[in-house]
Amino acid sequence: MRKETQKLLVLALLGLVSVNLAAQQKAKKDTIKSIDEVVVTALGIKRHDKSLGYVATKVNGEEFTKTQNNNWAQALEGKVAGLKIQTAGAGPLGSSKITLRGAISMNLDQNGALIVVDGVPLGGTNTSNGSDAYAAGSGGDVPVDFGNNFNSINPDDIESVTVLQGASAAALYGSRGAGGAIMITTKSGKTKNGKVNVTFNSSSSFDSVLKWPDYQHEYGQGTLAKNTAGQFYYSYGASADGVSTGGTSSAFGPKFNGQYYFQYDPTIEGQSKSRQLWRSYDNNVKDFWQTGATYSNTLGVEASNQNTSFRTSLTYQKNEWMMPNTGFDRFNYALSLDHQLNSKLKVVAKFAFNSTKSDNLPATGYNNQSISYFMIFQNPNVDLAWYKPVWKQGQYQTAQIHPFSSFIDNPYLIAYEMLNGLDKKFITSNVTATYKLTKQFDVMLRSGIELTNEERTTKRPWNSANYAQGYYREQYIKNSEYNTDLLFSYKNKLGKLNYNISAGGNIRYNEYVQNDYKATGLRIAGLYELTNAVSLQSLFPIPGDKEMNSIYGLVNLNYNNIWFVDVTARNDWSSALPKENRSYFYPSVTTSFILSDALKLKSESFNYWKLRGSWSQVGNDTEPYKLYQFYNSSGFTGSAETNNLLLNANLKPEMNTNIEAGMDFGFFNNRLNYIVTVYQNNTKNQIIPVQTLAESGYTQRMINSGEVRNQGVEMMLNATPVKSKDFSWNVSANWSLNKNKILSLPAEFQGEPYTMSSVGGVLFYNAVVGGSLGDMYGYKLQRAPDGQVIYGADGLTAKSTEIEYVGNAYAKWRIGLQNSFRYKNFAVSFSIDGQYGGRAYSQSHHKMSEQGKLTNTLMGRDNPDGMIVGQGVVQNADGSFSPNTKAVLLTSYYADYYRRANIETNSFDTSFVKLREANITYYFPKDLVKSLKMTDLSLSVFGRNLWMWTKFPLFDPEAATLNNGSITPGAEVGQLPTARTVGIQLNVKF
């Protein structure tokens, strides 16, 4: 090997990877990342990557099947710069909200990216059961995550996903494209040599809890009560040892030290006849959870010839989640037909059917009826097995076993009797016809439909904390969306100038209706029928119809394949806006310039340099029925009540202005690619509700006001450090930073903050001029000038009278790193991602700390008098400070220091690093495969969420709360555990 043919390639990937590579094989022209790669853009138009003036990140379909997920979108996590997937940690169906480049609207529900399947947008309606996350003792129900439409998409049917990160990229999608778009292209069935291919994919995966809170198991139930001898003791019910201490939820009782007390005896459902060993049941929360399992089988058939391609697939997935008696069954069917009828007419038809059924989905939130509530209140000295009979002897379906508090429901009652059923049918279908009028002129007609039919049942037994005589509910939700596009396109050239002119229109119509029936109280216990209701409430159907008519145009200019310019324009007419403001127009301009070609800079080591920029304006309307007053359903059957929100008949559309610039580089025959982007988004005329005087008869009114600016940087790097016959290594990394600033607010606030959202009445998401979306406010500790905590004369922390800024729910920056290796027949890949910054409040941490359930409450437990002195100072009459010396009971100290309203002591940094995915695949030798009459055979072992580093003390730092249908970031209120998944997958192709 000649030395003159060798080069030293040093790749430094964000400080994580450093490789010395002897770059040989000079004659080989590697095209690892082709600049002519075709990506799918708005309206399903295919474009060459180098012609785009914005970022479009393509993710291939195999990424979605490497580690089988209940939600395909989770495979995008960490792989696209600026992309964040937020779930509420609420169970196996896991509704997701995808945001690109941060939040742009004060309405938290308006910040999601648009999901587009084969050129047709999905509506994405997520209907809540109307329950707040924090509702303990309210007598109400619990939030349940029934999933949303786009997580029903079958990952085995995905050919590729293109992420259009900015508003410029998605400008042609109008109102719903302001937050970017996720373009999904499904498989079409194109095969080599016209053969019929049959594929079979079978996987089994198993879930366990990724992370537990730091439970303490040194002290048991109690409240520092002492017996006549002056010793701490415990007694279930009054006994010879003293009064009962068994009714508390706190764990400030005696230390486990081999002593004996009168305790609960499950055989007699009361106080034990003799004293029993005082001991800890260390796994009395963890053992409730089981190893979850998901089994998935997919059969696909595809074939093609010169004029036709065909594919059909069937998938069955069965999930048994980590919480007993929860999970779902999912069935997917897909059909694709692509046929060239003649030299002028081509027709493409797509159809997908999804059926999801569940007898029981878990509830979340801080409420007596959620399993999270039980986990918070379970005491170390209580055996989980004591709850398993569920019902008291001789009182089946009428009296549950919950011996320590009537407010804490039996966990097995929650799992096996408090059922949240789902039967959902979801259909998407579209037909696209393209007719070539002339060689340069064609017309495309595409019509798509999305149909959702959902039935939900809610069962609550007698003797539950919130429903003494039971409860039953039926919800019926129908959602239909129809999209029709007509697009004319003309292409030609003048010398070196190629141009493509397109013009068309879209009609989108959405029909939504919800029927709701509630039976409060059951005449016969255990009989869940509306006819068995003590009181039946039939709510009026809730409509949500909306129509959008649009016209749009697109001009693509290409000069000598070096300079590209795109100009778009769109005008929408929205039925959700008043007649005088219903029409709104927005344009965009994007450009890219291949500097390396223009200046002839190409060399063996430097291949590609592209400059790009874009400017766009995108309008955004609002939900339907926000203009004129109407009546809501009342709690009394056959009656109605006025809306407490004063609607606005003069609403204007929100308007987002986006500016983006960037550069793309290619080195070493495109084995190293680097992309950097800077952007700014300004959104004004925010459509928001603001408080109004109660004497007006309303509590809020809708207005247009406020402006928000987003600025950010995104970087992506793709490299192939090694590529040979037997071994290859591919690596990609991305980093993104987003800064958000509120530029203006409604004039009536006059410098006061605007509360966009709140959780539990203690955590407030306030908008302040100069602040950011996601800013969290609440009460904090008072501190002396040197930072020490100030205590009052009572020995407890001094109380603030004003809420203060605590932190921001969004990370300062995010990072992702993916590696894939292939050695002969083995392939290994793994993905790591993380974030720096961000903060989340934890209701669970508050309550468990208040009750002495966590290790952070062990300080002072050995004090013989049960007293503790808080570390800090007291303020003297002259304003000076001196050390705090006032001792208080441990129970009082921890209840005060970690009180629910103290956001500071119950909120934590959400920085983390996760080993998000890992996969090892063995491809069987071709000779063996051929002898088995197959074309491909592989076996994989995979994992997801295998490891995590974080200082967040609860289940998962990616915390969010399902609060009445909205996924609210930065708040953990009864979050369910996150799963660590390992599995095996077999892929066969005939």
N, C-alpha and C positions, 0 to 999 in steps of 0.2 A: 504494500500500500504506500503510495507516494506521499511524502510529507507535504508537497505543494498542494495536494488536493484536500488537506485537512484544515479545518477551522475550529476555533474554540467558541462555543455558544454558551453564554452565561445568562440564565434566566432567573431573575429575582422577582418572585410573585408575592408582592405585598409583604415581603419579609418572611413568608411561610415556606417557600420552596427555593432552593438554590441548587442548580444542576450544572455540572461541567459536561459538555457533550461534544464529542468529536464529530462534527458535521461532515459526513462523507457523501459518496454517491452524487457527485456534482452533476452528473448528467440527468439525474432523475428530476422531473418537474412535479414536485408535490403540490397538490391543490387541496390542502386539508380544509381550509375555510375559503371557499370560492367567493370572489367578489361578485360573481354573476349568479349567486344563489337566488333562487326564486322564492319569494315569500308572498303570503296572502295578505292583502291590505283591505281597506274599507270597501264595502259592497262586494267582497269576495274577489276583487280584481287582483290578479297575479302580476307581480312586478319584480324586476331585478333589484337586488339589494343596493347596488351602486347608484341607482337612479333616485333613491329616496333621500329627501331632505330632513328626515327624522329617524329616530331609532325604532327598528322593528326586530325584536328578538325572537328567533325561531327555536322551538323546543320539539325535538322529534318524538314520535309516538312511543318508542320503546322506553322512554323515560317514565311513562305513566304505568307501565306494566312490570318494571323492575321490582318494585315493592308494592304488592297489592294493597290498595287503600280503599276504605269505604267512600272516600271523597277523592276523586282524581286530582282536584286542584292542589292538594297538599304536596303533590310531586313537583310543583313549581317553586316551592319554598326554597329560598337561597340560591336559585338558579337564574334569576332575572333581577338586574339592578333596579332598585326602586320599588320592587313588588313586595307587598306584605299581605299575608293571608291571616285574617283574624277569625278565630272561632271562640265560642263561649265556654268550652270545656263542659259541654252539656250532654254528652252521650254519644252513641255510635253513629247517628246520622249526621251530626256535626255540621249545622249550617255554617257557611263561610261567607265572609265579606272580603273581597279582594280590592285593595287600594293600590294605586300607582302614583308615586310621587306625592304621597301624603294627602291629608285632608284639605279640601278646597272650599267646603261649604260649612256654615254654622249648623246646618241640619245634618246630624250625624248619619242619617239614612241616605243622604244624597251623595256620598263620597265614594261609592263603589264603582269599579270598572264595569263596562258593558260586556256581556257574554254573547258572542255571535257564533252560531253553528252553521257552517256551510253558507255563509252570507246572510243568514236570517237571525236577527236579534232575539234573545230570550227575554221574556218579561221579568223573570226573577222575583215574582211576588212571594213574600215570606209572611204568612199569616200567623199571628200570635194567638194564644188562648186567652190573652188579656190579663195576664198575671204579672205582678212586679216581682223583682228578685228578692226584695226585702219585704216580707209580709208576715213575719212571725207573730202569732197571737191575734192576727187580724180577722181570722175566720174565713179567709179567702183561700184560693187555690194556688198551686205552684206553677212556675213556668216549665214548659216541656218543649224540647227542640224536636220538631217534626221534620226537620230538613227543608232545604229549598230545592228548586227545580234543577239548577245546573249541577248539583252534586249527584243527580240521578244519571248523568251521562256515563256510559260504559267506557272505561279506559281502554278496553280491548278494541273499541271501534275508532279510536283516535289515530289518525295518520300523523298529524302535526298540530302544534299550537303556535301561533304567532302573537306576540304581545306587543301591541301598539301603545307605547308608554305615555305619549303626550296627547294633548287635545288636538294638536295639528294633525297627528296621525289618524285620529278618529273623527275629524271635523265633518266628514260627509255623513256621519251617523246622527248628527243633530243633537237634540236635547240630552240624550242618554250617553253621548260620547265625550262629554266634558272631562270625565275622569279616566279617559283612555279606554282601550278595548282589548278583549281577549278573543282572538280569532281562532276558532276550532275548525279544522278540516277533518272530516271523517273518511275512513277508508273506502275506496271505490271499486276495488277488485281487479286492478290491472295486474296481469301475470305475464311471465315470459313464455314465449313460444305458443301462446294460446292454450296452455294446459289448464286443467282443472286442479286447483290446489285445495286441500282440506287441512285445516289446522285445528289442533286441540291443545288447550291450555288448561292445566289443573293446578291449583295452589291451595295450600293449607297454611294458615298462620295462627299464631297464638299470642295473646296479649297478657301482660302483667303490669302492675302499677309501677310507673317510672320512678316516682319520688313521693316520700311520705313526709309529713311534718315531723318535727323533733318532739315526739311525745315523751313525757316523763313517766317513769314507772317506779318511782321511789316512795310516793305518798298516795294514799287512797282518798276515798270520798270523805267529806267532812268540812267543818267550818271552824276549826281550832277550839271546839268544845272540850272542856275538862270535866273529869269526874270529881267526886268528893275528895279524892286523894290528891287533886291538883294535877292529874295526868291527862294528856290528850287521849281521847277514846273514840270508839265508834259503836253505834248501836242502831240496828234496823228495827225501828219501833222502840217504844219505851221498854226498858229492861232493868234488871238489878244494877246495871252499870250506870244508868242515868236516862235522861230523856232521849228521844229519837234524834239521830243525826243523819238518817238514811234518806231524807227527802230532798236533800240539796243536790244541785248539779255540780258543785265545786269539788275540787280535789285538794283541799287543804286539811285533810284528815291526818291520822297518825301515819308515821313512817312504817313501811313493811319491815318488821324486825322479829318475826316469829311469834308474835302475840296472838291471843284468841279473843274474838268478840262475837256477840249475837249478830248474825247476818241473815240475809235473805236465803230461804230454803225453797228451791223450786218444787220440791215434792209436795209441800203443804201450802205453797204459794203464800208464805208469810214468814214470820220470824222463826229462826232455827230453835229447836228445843234446847240445844246446848251451844256453847261457844264454839265457833269454827276458826280455823287458821286464817289469820289476816294475811292475804297474799295478793300479788299482782297477776293479772292475766294479760301478759305482755302483748298478745296478738288479738285482743278482743275487739279491735276495729279492723285490722288487716285481714283476719280470717273470715270476715264477712264476704270479702271479695274473692272471686274465683279466677282461674285462668280462662280468659276469654278465647274464643276460637272463631275463625272465619274460614269458610270453605267456598271456593269459587271454581266453576268449570265453564269453559267457553268452547264452543264448536263453531268454526267458521268455514264457509265454502266460497271460493271465488274462482272466476274464470273470465277470460277475455279473448277477443279476436280483433281483427283490424277495425271493426266498427262498433263493437259492443264490449262493455265490461260489466261484470255482475258480481255482487257480493251479498251474502247473507250470514247472519251470526245469531247464535243463541247463547245466553249466559245465565247461569243460576248461581246465586250467592246466598249463603246462609251464615248469619252472624249470631253468635251467642256471646253477649258482651260480658264484661268483667263483673258487673252487678248481677246477682242471681235473677233469673226469670226475666231478663231483658235481652233485646236483640231484634233482628228483623230477617225477613226473607225477601230477596230481590230477584226479579226476573227481567231480563233485557232481551229484546229482539230488534234487530236492525236489518234493513234491506236497502241496497243501493243499485241503481241501474243507470248506466251511461250508454247512450245509443246515438250513433250518427245515422240519422234516417236517410240522408242523401248528402250531396256535396254542399248543400246550403243550410240544412236544418239539423241541429243537435239538441237532444233532450236529455236532461239529467234529473233523476227522481231519487229522493231520499225519504226513508221512513224509519222512525224509531219508536218503540213502545217500551215503557217501563212500568212495572208493577211492584210496589213496595208494600209489604204487609208486616204488621207487628201486633202481637197481643199485648205487648207492654214495652214502652220506652221510658227511660228513667226521667224523673223530674229533677230539676236543679233549684238553686236559690236557698235563701235562709228562711225556711218556713217549716212548721211542725211536720209537714207531710213529705219532706225531702230526706233522702238518706244522708245528705250533707249535714242536716240538722242533728240527726242522731249521732253521727261521727263526732260532732263538736261536743255533744253532751254526755257521751259515754264515759264512764268513770273507770279508772285502772283496776279497781277491785271487783268489777262486775264481769261475770263469765258470760260470753256471748251466747252460749248454749242455753242459758236460762230463758232466752226469748223464743227459742225455736218452736215450742208448742203453739205459739201465736195466741190461741184462745184459752181462756181460763177453763178449768174442768167444768163440764156441764153447761158452758155458756158460749158454745160455738156461734160465731157470727154476731154475738151481742156484747161480749166483754173481752177486750184484749189483755194480754199480759204486758204491762209496763209498770213494774213494781216501784219505780223510784220517782216518777213524776207523771201526772196525767197530761202534761204538756209535751212529753216526748213519746212519739209513737213507736211501737215495736218495729224494728228494722225488717223483720220477716213479714209483718203486716204490710209495710210499705212495698216490699218486693213482690208479694204474692196476692195481695188483695187490693192495693191502690194502683189500679191498672190504667195505662194510657195507651189505648189502641189506635192503630192507624191502618187504613186501607186506601192506598193512593194509586191512581192510574194517571200516567203522564205520557202524552203523545206529541211528537214533533214530526213534521212532514213538510217537504218543499219540492216543488217542481220548477226547473229552470229550462227554458227553451231559448236557444240562440239561433237566429236566422241571419245568414250572410246575404244581404241584399246585393252587394257588389263585392269586389275584391277588397275595397277600402271601407265599406259601410256595412254595419251589422246592427241588429236590434236584439236586446235581451229582455225577456219577460220572466220574472220569478215571483212565485207566490208561495208563502209559507204559513203554516199554522202551528200553534202551540195550544194544547188542550190539557187542562188539569182537572181531575175530578177526585176530591179528597173527602174521606169520611173519617171522623175521629170520635172516639168514645172515651169518656172519663168515668172511672168507677171509684167511689170512696165508701168504705164500709161503715157500718154502725160503730159507735164508740171511738171514732178517731178524734183527735184533738180539735179539729176544726168543724167536723160534721158529726154531731152526737147521734143523729138518726140517719146518717148516710147521705150520699149525693150521687147523682148520675147526670151525665151530659152527653149530648150528641151535637156535633158540628158537621155541617155539609158545606163544602167550599167548591165552587166552580169558577175556573178562570180560563178564559179563551183569548188568544191574541192572534190577529190576522195581519200579515204583512204582504204587500204586493208592490213590486218594483218594476218599472219600465225604464229601460236605459238604451239610448241610441248612441252609437259610437262610430266615429269616422277617423281614419288614420291615413296619412299621406306624408310626403316629404317634398321639400324645396331645397335642392342642392344637399348641403350637409345638415339641414334642419329637418328632423323628423317630428311630426306632431300628431297628437291624438286628441280629438275633441269628443267629449261625452256629455250628454244631457238627458235628464230623466226626472222621474217623480216617484214618490212613495205614498202609499196610503196605509196607515196603521190604525187598527181598531182593537180596543181591549174591552172585554166584557168580564165583569167580576161580580159575583154574588155570594153571600154567606148567610146561611140559615143556622140558627142556634136555639137549642132547646135544653133547659136546665130543670132537673128534678131535685129540689132541695127537700131532703127528708124522704125516706123510703118506708112505706107502710109495712112491708115484709122485709126483714133483714136478708141481704144477700141476693135479692131479686132486682136485677138492674134493667128495668123497663120504664119508659115514660109513664105508662099507665099505672105504675106502682108509686107514683109521686104523691107525697103529702102536699107539696106546693109545686105547681108546674109553671115555668116561665118560658114563653115562646117569644123570642126577640124578633123584631121586624128584620127582614132581609137587609143586609148592608150592601148597597151597590157601590161600584167603583168603575163605571164605564168611562172610557176616554178615547178620543179620536185625535189623530195627528195627520195632517195632510202636508206634503212637502214637495218642493221641486229643487233640483240641484244640477250643477254643472261642473265639469272637470276638464281642464286643459293641461295636457302633458307635452312639454317641449324638450327635445333632445338634440343638442347641437354637437355633431361629430362624435357622439358617444362620450363626450367630455363634460359638457355642461347641461344640466337637467333643471327644468323649472316646472313646477306644478302650481296651478291656480284653481282653487275650488270656490264655489259659492252655493249657499243653500238658504232656502226660505221655508220656515215652518209656520203652520197655522194650527194652534193648539186649542182644543176645546176646554182645557183647564184654565185658560186665561180669558179675561173679558174681551168683548168684540173689538174694542178700540186698540187693545194691546196684543191681540191674538196673533198677529203677523209679526214675525221678527226674522231679520236677515243677518247672516254672518258669513264672512269670507275667510280664506286662508291662502297663504303663499308659502311654498317650500322650494328650496333649491339645493342642489349638490354640484360640486365642482371637483373633477378628478385631477387634482393638481399634479400628481405624478405623471399622468399622460400629457398634460398641457406643457409641462416644463421638461418632459423627457428625462425624468429622474430615476427611471427604473434601472435596477442593477441586480446582481445576483443576490445581494443581501437586502435590498430595499425594493419592494414590489409595488407598494400601493399607498397613496396619500389622498384622502378625500376630505374636502371641506363641505360642511352642510349647515343650513340654517332654515328657520321657519318662523312664521308669524300667523296666528289664527285668532279668530273670535268664535266662540261657541255659545249658543244660548241654552238655557236650562229652565224649563217651566216647573210646575209643581204638581202635587197630587190632585186628583179630581175633587170637585165639590168643596173648593176653598174660596168660592166667590160669594155665595148667597146663603143666608141662614136657612136651616132646615131642622127638623125634629129628630132626636135620637130615640132609640128604644128605651123604655123605662123598666124599672125593676118590677112594676105592677103590670100584670098581663092585660093586654089590650090598651095600654096607655103609652104616652110618649112624653118626652121632656125636651126643653130647649137646650141647644148647644151652648156651653160656657165659653166657647171660642168665637169672638166677633170676627166674622169673615170679611174679606175685602174685595169689593167688586171692581177695584182699580189696580189690581196687581199687575206688575210688569215682569218680564222674564229676567232671571239672573243672567249675567253675561260674563263669560270667562275669556280673558285675553291671554294668550300663550306666546311666549318668545323662547326659541330654542336655538342653540348653536353647538356645533361639535366637530370633531375630527376623527377619522378612521385611518388606521395605519396597518400595513401588511409587510412582514419581513420574512426573509429566508424562505422564499417560495411559498409564502402564506402559511408557514408553519408557526408563525407568531403573529397574532392580530391583537391590536389594542384600539379600544374605542373610548372616547371621552366626550361627555355632553354636559353642558350647563343650560339651565332653563329658568324661566320665571313665569308664574301664573298669577294673574290678578282676577279675582272674582268680585263683582260688585252687584248691587241691587239684590242682595241676599233676601230670600223669602223666609221670614222668621216670625214666630209668635212672640209678642212682648206682653208683659203684665199690664193690666189696666185696673182702674178703681173698681172695687167690688160693687159699689152702689150703682154702677152702670148696668149691672145685671150680667156682666161677663167677667171672667178672670183673666182672659188674654185676648189679644187681637192680632190679626195677621197684617204685616207691613212689608214694604221693600226698603231695606236700608243695610248699610254695612259693607265694608270692602276688606277682602283678605288677600294677602300676597304670599305666594310660595316661591322660594328660591332653592335651587339645589344643584348638586353635581353627581354625575353617575360615571363610573368607570367599569369597563369590562375587558378582560384579557383572556384570550384563547391561545393555547400553544400545544404543539406536538414535539416535545423535546427529543423523543426517540421513536423511530419508525424503521423497522427492518422486517425481514420475512417472518421471523419467529416471535418478535417482541415489539410492542408499541406502547407508548405512554402518551395519553392526552390529559391536559389539565386546563381548567377554566376557573377564573376568579372574577368576582364583581364586588364593587363597593359603592355605596350610595349615601348621600347626605342630603337632608331636607330641612330647611328653615322656614318656619311659618310666622307671619306677622299680621296682626289685625290692624288695619290702617284707619278704619272709621267704624262708628257704631251709630245706632239711632240717636237723633238729637235729644230726645226726651230723657236719655240716661244722664246727660250733663256730667260726664266724668264718672258716673257710677258703673259698676260692672253689669253686664248682661248675662244672666244665667241661662246657658244653652240647654243644660241637662243636669240632673242630680241623681244620686243613688242613696237610698236609705235615709234621706233627710239630713245627712251629715257631710257628704262629699258633693261638692259643687264644681261643675265645669263652667267657669266664668270666662266671658270674653271681655277683655280690657284693651283699650287702644294702646298699642305698643306691645301687647302680650301675644300669645299664640293660641290657636285651636288646640285643645287637649290640656290646657292649663287647669290644674286641680287646686281647689281651695277648700280650706277647712280650718278647724281650730288646731293650734299648735301649743307647745310648751312655752311658757314665758321664761326668758333667759336674762341673766345679768350681762353687763357689757363684756365680761370675759368668757361668755358662753355657758356658764353654769346654770342649771335649772333652778328656778325660783320656787320656793315652797311657802305656803301660808302658815299662819299661826297654828292651824289645826294639824300640821305635819303633812298635808297633802299638797299636790302641785297647785300653784297659783293659776287661776282660770282667766283665759283671755275673753274679752267681750266682742272682739272682732275676728272674723275669719281672715286667714292669710294664705298667700301662695305657698303651696306644698311641693309642687313639681309638675312635670308634664307627662302625660300618658304615652307619648310617642318617643321612640328612640332617637338619639342624636345622629347615629349612623348605623348602617347595617352592612354585613359582609357575608359572602358565600364563597366556598371553594369546593370544586369537584375534581376528582382524579379518577381516571380509568386506565387500567393496564390490561394488556392481552399478551399472554405467553402461550404459544402453540394453541392448544385446545382449551385453555383456561382464560377466563375474563374476570377481572376484579375491579370493582368501582366503589367509591364511597363519596359522600357529600357531607360537608361540614358547613354550618352557617351560624351566625350569631348577631348580636346587636350590642351597642354600647349606649348606656343611658336609658332614660325612661323610668317611670315610677308607677307603682300600683298600690292601691289601698286594699287591705284584706280584712273583711268582716270576720272571717273564720279565725284569723290571728287575734283579733280583738277579743272574741268571746272565749277562745281557749286559753288565752293569757289571763283574762279576767277570772277564769275558773281554775287556774293553776294546772292546766293540762299539758303545758309545754315546758321544755327544759329551761327556758329563759325565766321561769318563775321559781327556780330552785334556790336562788339567792335568799338567804335569811331563814330558810326552813329549819335549820338546826338551832336557831335561837330558842332557848328553853321557854321563854315567855310568849313566843309567837308574835313578837314585835319586831319592827324594822325601822331604821332611820333612812329616809331618802337622801341620796347623795346630791347635794346642792347647797343653796344658800337661802337665807331669808332676808327680806329687805327691812332695814331698821327705820325708825321714825325720821331720822335725818337724811334718809336716802341712801345711806351706805349699806353694805351687805356683810353678813357674817354667816358662818357655817350653820346649816340646819342641824338641830339636835333633837327635834321633836320625834319621838317614837310613835308609830301607829301599828295597828294590827296588820299582819301580812295580807289578810283578805281585803282590807280597806285600801292598802297601798297598791296592790296589783289591779284592783277594780278601778281605782282612780287613774293610775298611770297609763293603763291600756284601755281606758273607757272608749266607748264606741265613737264619741264625738272627737276624740283626740286623733286626728288624721295623721299627725306627725309620727307618733309612736307605732302606728299600725300600717304605715306605708313604707315600701322598700324599693331599692334599685332593682330594675328588671333586666340588667345586663346578663347575657348568657352566651354560652357556646354549646352547640348540640352536634353530636354525630347523628345527623338527620337520617341518612340512608347508608346502607352497605349491601353489596351484592357480590356473590361468587357464583360463576356459571361455568359449567363444564359442557363443551360441545363434543358430542361423541364423534369418533373418527368417521370419515365419509364412507370408507369401505364397509364398516359395520352398519352404518345407517342404510346404505344401499342394499345390503343383504337382507335387511328387515323390510324392504320395499318402502322405505321412507326417503324423504329428501333432506330433512333436518330433524335432529333430536338433541335436546339440551336439558340439563337439570341444574336448578339454581337454589342456592340458600340465600335468604335475604333478611334484612332487619331494618327497623325504623325506630328512631328515638332510642338508640342503644345506649347512649351516654349523654350526660348533661353536666355542665359546670354553671353554677349560679349561686348568688347569695340570697336569692328570694327564698323565704323560709317555708312557703306552702308548696302546693303540688307543682305548679308550673309558672314561670315568670311571664309567659305569653298569656297573661290573665285578661279576661274580659267577662262581662256579665250579660246574660240573656235577660234583658229588662223589658218586659211587655213587648217582645218581638224585635227589639233593637239590640244589636251587639254593641255594648258600651265598653270601650277599652279602658284600661287603667283601674279596674275595679274587680276584686274577687269577692263575690257574695255567694257562698255555697257552691263553689266550683267542684266539679267531679274530678277524680284522678285522671291524669294523662297516661296513656298506654305506651309501654315498651313492646314492640312487636318483633317476633322472629318467625320465619316461615320457610317453606320449601315449595318449589314450583317446577312443574314438568311441562315442556313445550315440545309438541310433535307436529311435524308437517309432512303430508303425503303428496 
